[in-house]
């Protein structure tokens, strides 16, 4: 029997498998399991690349990497994705779709409690799901037309107006909170059923956690877990090498060789579902024409930029989604040809003199990449204004379409194209000012069939439209680099850049 732990799920997250919609799925009973070792596990300090600004996993920051990182420590998911089409239960003991996958019934694991001792029931699941829908944040885009019901304390039924074979991938980003989460101020000191409890939280600075003694999968061995925000890359690398922090990830490639030479550190790259994604706002007058957007793409020498800046972690992309994701379909790369790009812009009547493209991003490690792209576009007379924003402002402006170009490292939750393409590229989502009714129809079909081959074919059609219309530029597939001190034991890197820590211990340096 395979013992189910969060760590075992995380370790398998990079595997690739065919999508299987099973008649019923289940995970092992954790009754005989224990958490970490019984000896004291030490104090662990972590600094990821994105600050934790918000602990609410249901609202506008629901899919923000910082919020997801905190949520995995504080709350529990119904199911966890361990690869395309591979899922294991967390709060859910089993699940079953109806014949056309328009209804999914989940049975909850018995005996799970929130950290205040109250039981986790189906009513909490329904209340959490309704908060997601009411909040109208990024996660809500996965669940248009859905409703949830609790026929009894241990059963939850999710119903959609249309078939949805991709539902498990979508729900793997969903966290369950108590019904009291609707109260104002709840998420300053939230109560969850995850492995850790909140001791203090300063948004954008520090999140201090303690082990949850009542955690259903066994109390973590750590004495404490602290997340720090260190936005400057150099400062974060120094903090790792001096022992101020114990684990970090998403390091710049030019730092990896130096980190590998430090005998006090372990450095490892893992395959990732992430893609450097440069959306172009199709509602911006200067960018409404696909020919203009494609010309801008053609004007940037991405292959040289990637080779220079990302020799350790970057590979030129040929699709908006990673090869690790179900639905990946390679496209013909856009060739670098600045002369052809300039000619295409001229033919389209591009107004060089009066057009300034506002390009927003939020992570300091993007700066060199941004500068290189801005330089290439300047070579053909296109003016781009880089706008580095704090994460909270970036997210607010992202949803408000207050940008012309937007850069982010975009993953695919659940390793299923439905949670990327199906959520972000529809007319209803209006995430990039782009609307294509033909694309909408294809994405709707792809999300409503349980036939894997048919889904892959439909996503290939959708990707071709997105690529040819140059809805964005998709320069690079990303490997995820991690580094941790040798005093850290039991840490498993994960492909999505949102690791778990309940199996980790820290020994003396």
Secondary structure, 3 states (H helix, E strand, C coil): CCCCCHHHHHHCCCECCCCCCCCCEECCCHHHCCCCCCCCCCEEEEECCCCCCCCCCCCCCCCCHHHHHHHHHHCEECEEEEECCEEEECCEEEEEECCCCCEEEEEECCCCECCCCCECCHHHHHHHHHHHHHHCCHHHHHCCCCEEEEEECCEEEEECCCCCCCHHHHHCCCEECCHHHHCCCHHHCCCCCCCEEEEEEECCCEEEEEECCCCCCCCCCCCEEEEECCCCHHHHHHHHHHCCCCEEECCCHHHHHHHHCCCCEEEEEECCCCEEEEEECCCCHHHCCHHHHHHHHHCCCHHHHHHHHCCCCEEECCCCCCCCCECCCCCCCCCCCHHHHHHHHHHCCCCCCCCEEEEEECCHHHHHHHHHHHHHHHHCCCEEEEEECCHHHHHHHHHCCCCCEEEEEECCHHHEHHHCHHHHCCCCCCCCCCCCHHHHHHHHHHHHCCCHHHHHHHHHHHHHHHHHCCCEEEEEEECEEEEEECCEECCCCCCCCCCCCCCCEECCC
